[in-house]
Amino acid sequence: MATKVHVVFYSMYGHVHKMAEAVAKGARDVDGVQVKILQVPELVSEEVLEKSGAKAAREVFSGIPFAKPDDLADADAIIFGSPTRFGNMCAQMRNFLDQTGGLWMSGALVGKIGSVFTSTGTQHGGQETTITSFHTTLLHLGMIIVGVPYSESRLMNMEEITGGTPYGASTLAGGDGSRQPSGNELAIATFQGRHVAEIARKLNR
Ligand SMILES: Cc1cc2nc3c(=O)[nH]c(=O)nc-3n(C[C@H](O)[C@H](O)[C@H](O)COP(=O)(O)O)c2cc1C
């Protein structure tokens, strides 16, 4: 039986989307694993998206299907990606998760793997708080949390400014969003996808 890994993300300017693709690539490396990438619905008006430049950025991944809460029940592991908003997950992801009450009541996600990655504008803008506060919701849903162990030695990289935490992969967008995920950050994201998929595969045997 195939093990199913879903990568579920929201991205306003494309950084989390790039990380999601890297996470999915890692999960696809594992034999017997089926990977699906889904995005959560937008809440911001077209007018505001247009003004902020997000509309054009979001065109790049407009072909990725939107997740419905029940899609989560189909997966063995779900890897969530959200940009930081004031050190927490974004409202779009919060809104999506707030529609999982039925899954919570029925225990549909109990024993599935949950893992999180993120993007912040600034170096100390809340990568860890975004990921670990996200974990609280996943624990309420009964999920088993998986992060990025230090066997991924890129977490130790001190040669450059880089994201990447033991709680989950991360990138830095820069104050104006011009910085793109680095090779180091994308490699950590790929590691996270592979690591989650390997554990899900073992649990699914
Ligand atoms: C309302 C709002 C709040 C934000 N809060 C933070 C923050 O607390 N710390 C930070 O470093 N960046 C913050 N940012 C920057 C975003 O995290 C950044 O735009 C995002 O990581 C880029 O990812 P994306 O391209 O996938 O949307 C904020 C952005 C917005 C619009």
PDBQT file of the ligand as one rigid body, heavy atoms in Angstrom, charges set to zero:
ROOT
HETATM    1  C1  LIG A 301       1.055  41.021   8.212  1.00  0.00    +0.000 C 
HETATM    2  C2  LIG A 301       2.431  40.495   8.086  1.00  0.00    +0.000 A 
HETATM    3  C3  LIG A 301       3.127  40.133   9.230  1.00  0.00    +0.000 A 
HETATM    4  C4  LIG A 301       4.438  39.674   9.145  1.00  0.00    +0.000 A 
HETATM    5  N1  LIG A 301       5.094  39.342  10.298  1.00  0.00    +0.000 NA
HETATM    6  C5  LIG A 301       6.393  38.992  10.225  1.00  0.00    +0.000 A 
HETATM    7  C6  LIG A 301       7.117  38.688  11.410  1.00  0.00    +0.000 A 
HETATM    8  O1  LIG A 301       6.602  38.672  12.523  1.00  0.00    +0.000 OA
HETATM    9  N2  LIG A 301       8.424  38.390  11.288  1.00  0.00    +0.000 N 
HETATM   10  C7  LIG A 301       9.070  38.377  10.079  1.00  0.00    +0.000 A 
HETATM   11  O2  LIG A 301      10.269  38.137  10.028  1.00  0.00    +0.000 OA
HETATM   12  N3  LIG A 301       8.382  38.596   8.932  1.00  0.00    +0.000 NA
HETATM   13  C8  LIG A 301       7.075  38.903   8.971  1.00  0.00    +0.000 A 
HETATM   14  N4  LIG A 301       6.378  39.119   7.821  1.00  0.00    +0.000 N 
HETATM   15  C9  LIG A 301       7.024  38.855   6.518  1.00  0.00    +0.000 C 
HETATM   16  C10 LIG A 301       6.539  37.520   5.931  1.00  0.00    +0.000 C 
HETATM   17  O3  LIG A 301       6.778  36.460   6.819  1.00  0.00    +0.000 OA
HETATM   18  C11 LIG A 301       7.179  37.270   4.572  1.00  0.00    +0.000 C 
HETATM   19  O4  LIG A 301       6.566  38.145   3.663  1.00  0.00    +0.000 OA
HETATM   20  C12 LIG A 301       6.968  35.828   4.130  1.00  0.00    +0.000 C 
HETATM   21  O5  LIG A 301       7.780  34.974   4.919  1.00  0.00    +0.000 OA
HETATM   22  C13 LIG A 301       7.299  35.579   2.684  1.00  0.00    +0.000 C 
HETATM   23  O6  LIG A 301       6.842  34.282   2.358  1.00  0.00    +0.000 OA
HETATM   24  P1  LIG A 301       5.899  34.058   1.089  1.00  0.00    +0.000 P 
HETATM   25  O7  LIG A 301       6.647  34.643  -0.069  1.00  0.00    +0.000 OA
HETATM   26  O8  LIG A 301       5.745  32.587   0.946  1.00  0.00    +0.000 OA
HETATM   27  O9  LIG A 301       4.590  34.753   1.328  1.00  0.00    +0.000 OA
HETATM   28  C14 LIG A 301       5.071  39.562   7.878  1.00  0.00    +0.000 A 
HETATM   29  C15 LIG A 301       4.348  39.895   6.719  1.00  0.00    +0.000 A 
HETATM   30  C16 LIG A 301       3.048  40.350   6.825  1.00  0.00    +0.000 A 
HETATM   31  C17 LIG A 301       2.294  40.715   5.565  1.00  0.00    +0.000 C 
ENDROOT
TORSDOF 0
